Amino acid sequence: QVQLVESGGDLVQPGGSLRLSCAASGFTLDYYAIGWFRQAPGKEREGVGCISGSDGSAYYADSVKGRFTISRDNAKNTVYLQMDSLKPEDTAIYYCNYAGASSWGQGTQVTVSS
């Protein structure tokens, strides 16, 4: 079964850091571009950033640029989202996915609050 599973979400104070993981099973991530997305309560899902499958180049939404970093470890079949300098407005359920996917995983909850 082809699926991506997100993990690593937690409650963190403003200014803190978290690293989310996106682990693939049933297929090899190596050549897939993987995107990170988030959905805050009452808002539509939005893109956070993505990492290419070819050269590992990463791209970010303006709202997270300079604070979030996407990386991949093909040996572990996993993509990561390192989140630093977290703000309350980063609170959301975070998802990963690839282009053309027919469904979404359960995501992982990130809450930034003091």
C-alpha positions in Angstrom: 0.0 0.0 0.0 1.4 3.4 -1.1 1.2 5.9 1.7 2.9 8.8 3.5 2.8 9.1 7.2 3.4 12.3 9.0 4.8 12.5 12.6 6.6 14.8 15.0 3.9 17.3 15.8 3.7 18.6 19.3 2.8 21.6 21.6 5.7 24.1 21.5 6.2 27.6 22.9 6.6 30.5 20.5 10.2 30.7 19.3 10.7 27.0 19.7 11.5 24.3 17.1 10.1 21.1 15.9 11.1 18.6 13.2 8.3 16.8 11.3 8.9 13.6 9.4 7.1 12.3 6.3 7.8 8.6 6.0 6.9 6.7 2.8 5.8 3.1 2.5 4.9 1.1 -0.5 7.1 3.2 -2.8 10.5 4.8 -3.0 10.6 8.6 -2.4 13.9 9.1 -4.3 12.6 10.7 -7.5 9.4 12.3 -6.1 8.9 15.9 -5.4 7.3 16.1 -1.9 5.3 19.0 -0.6 4.5 20.0 2.9 1.1 21.6 3.5 -0.8 22.8 6.6 -4.4 23.5 7.5 -5.3 25.8 10.4 -8.7 25.7 12.1 -11.3 27.4 9.9 -8.8 27.9 7.0 -8.1 26.2 3.8 -5.1 23.9 3.3 -2.1 25.9 2.1 1.3 24.9 0.8 4.3 25.4 3.1 7.1 24.3 0.8 8.4 21.5 -1.3 11.5 19.6 -2.2 12.4 18.4 -5.7 13.1 14.8 -6.5 15.9 15.5 -8.9 18.4 17.8 -7.1 16.9 18.3 -3.7 16.1 22.0 -4.3 13.6 23.3 -1.8 11.1 26.1 -2.2 9.1 27.8 0.6 6.0 30.0 1.1 6.9 33.5 2.0 5.3 33.0 5.4 7.9 30.4 6.4 10.9 31.4 4.4 14.0 31.7 6.6 12.4 29.7 9.4 11.5 26.3 7.9 13.8 23.9 6.1 12.8 20.9 4.1 15.3 18.0 3.6 15.2 14.4 2.5 17.0 11.2 3.5 16.5 8.8 0.7 18.2 6.0 2.6 15.4 6.3 5.2 12.7 7.0 2.6 11.8 10.1 4.6 11.3 13.8 4.1 11.7 16.2 7.0 10.3 19.7 7.8 12.5 21.5 10.3 10.6 24.4 11.8 12.4 27.0 13.8 11.3 30.3 15.3 7.8 29.0 15.5 4.9 31.5 15.8 1.3 31.0 17.1 0.1 31.4 13.5 2.1 28.3 12.5 -0.5 26.3 14.5 -2.1 23.8 12.1 -2.3 20.2 11.1 0.7 19.5 8.8 0.6 17.1 5.9 3.0 15.9 3.3 2.1 14.6 -0.2 3.3 14.2 -3.7 1.8 15.5 -7.0 -1.0 13.4 -8.3 -1.7 11.7 -5.0 -5.4 10.7 -4.7 -5.7 11.1 -0.9 -4.2 12.7 2.1 -2.8 11.2 5.3 -3.9 12.0 8.8 -1.3 14.7 9.2 0.4 15.7 12.5 -0.8 18.5 14.8 1.5 21.4 15.6 0.4 23.8 18.3 2.4 26.9 19.1 1.3 28.4 22.3 2.6 29.7 25.6 
